[in-house]
Amino acid sequence: MSTVCKFEDLTSGQAQKFQVDGVSVAVVRVEDTVYAIADTCSHANVSLSEGMVWCDSLQIECIKHGSAFSLVTGVPDTLPATQPVEVFKAE
């Protein structure tokens, strides 16, 4: 497991992009929980960490076409994305 930052360095409701073993990962803090999701939208080659975090539904929205991905499962809840993105264990 790689350490990318301190918990205190993360702001609740915002995503930050990190490189972890050569993989771009969006790290998101929602209150006292941290999520890690692949940073590239499965529909378009766009960084998810630049999108809006929806804390109530635990989703991150792609800024290009508006697909929202679950921070828990990586599954998109809205079109046009239909393929999930990878999620990683974060603590």
PLY file of the C-alpha trace (Angstrom):
ply
format ascii 1.0
element vertex 91
property float x
property float y
property float z
element edge 90
property int vertex1
property int vertex2
end_header
0.00 0.00 0.00
1.27 3.46 -0.91
0.89 6.58 1.19
-0.14 9.54 -0.98
-1.07 12.18 1.60
-2.21 12.82 5.15
-5.92 12.65 5.96
-5.76 16.25 7.16
-4.52 17.35 3.72
-7.82 16.29 2.12
-10.83 18.62 2.11
-14.24 16.98 2.50
-16.22 17.15 -0.73
-13.24 17.68 -3.02
-11.16 15.33 -5.15
-7.40 15.41 -5.52
-5.39 13.62 -8.19
-2.40 11.48 -7.26
-0.10 9.13 -9.15
0.08 5.76 -7.39
2.45 3.22 -8.89
1.99 4.86 -12.30
-1.82 4.99 -12.08
-3.80 8.26 -11.87
-6.13 8.06 -8.88
-8.76 10.52 -7.68
-8.79 10.56 -3.88
-11.95 11.93 -2.31
-12.74 12.65 1.31
-16.37 12.72 2.41
-16.49 13.64 6.08
-14.44 10.95 7.88
-14.21 8.48 4.97
-11.70 8.43 2.11
-12.40 6.94 -1.32
-9.99 6.22 -4.18
-11.21 5.81 -7.75
-9.44 5.60 -11.10
-9.09 9.18 -12.29
-10.05 8.65 -15.94
-13.68 8.59 -17.06
-14.59 5.34 -18.84
-16.51 7.24 -21.52
-13.98 9.92 -22.42
-10.34 10.47 -21.56
-11.15 13.09 -18.91
-9.84 13.46 -15.36
-12.56 12.68 -12.82
-10.71 14.62 -10.12
-11.65 17.82 -11.95
-15.36 17.02 -11.56
-17.93 17.74 -8.89
-18.17 15.48 -5.83
-21.70 14.70 -4.68
-21.29 13.88 -0.97
-24.92 12.89 -0.35
-24.91 10.19 -3.05
-21.16 9.36 -2.85
-20.56 10.12 -6.52
-18.09 12.02 -8.64
-19.26 13.66 -11.86
-17.22 13.86 -15.05
-16.93 17.47 -16.20
-17.13 16.61 -19.90
-20.46 14.80 -20.29
-21.89 14.65 -16.75
-21.65 10.92 -16.07
-21.66 10.31 -12.32
-19.61 7.43 -10.92
-20.11 5.77 -7.54
-17.15 6.36 -5.24
-17.92 2.99 -3.64
-18.31 0.72 -6.70
-17.03 2.77 -9.67
-20.26 2.06 -11.54
-21.69 5.00 -13.52
-25.19 5.99 -12.47
-25.84 8.27 -15.43
-25.18 8.18 -19.17
-23.29 8.51 -21.41
-20.79 6.33 -19.50
-21.80 2.68 -19.28
-18.56 1.06 -18.08
-17.34 1.24 -14.48
-13.98 2.61 -13.40
-11.74 0.85 -10.93
-11.97 1.65 -7.23
-9.18 1.11 -4.73
-8.96 0.57 -1.00
-8.24 3.80 0.83
-7.68 4.55 4.47
0 1
1 2
2 3
3 4
4 5
5 6
6 7
7 8
8 9
9 10
10 11
11 12
12 13
13 14
14 15
15 16
16 17
17 18
18 19
19 20
20 21
21 22
22 23
23 24
24 25
25 26
26 27
27 28
28 29
29 30
30 31
31 32
32 33
33 34
34 35
35 36
36 37
37 38
38 39
39 40
40 41
41 42
42 43
43 44
44 45
45 46
46 47
47 48
48 49
49 50
50 51
51 52
52 53
53 54
54 55
55 56
56 57
57 58
58 59
59 60
60 61
61 62
62 63
63 64
64 65
65 66
66 67
67 68
68 69
69 70
70 71
71 72
72 73
73 74
74 75
75 76
76 77
77 78
78 79
79 80
80 81
81 82
82 83
83 84
84 85
85 86
86 87
87 88
88 89
89 90
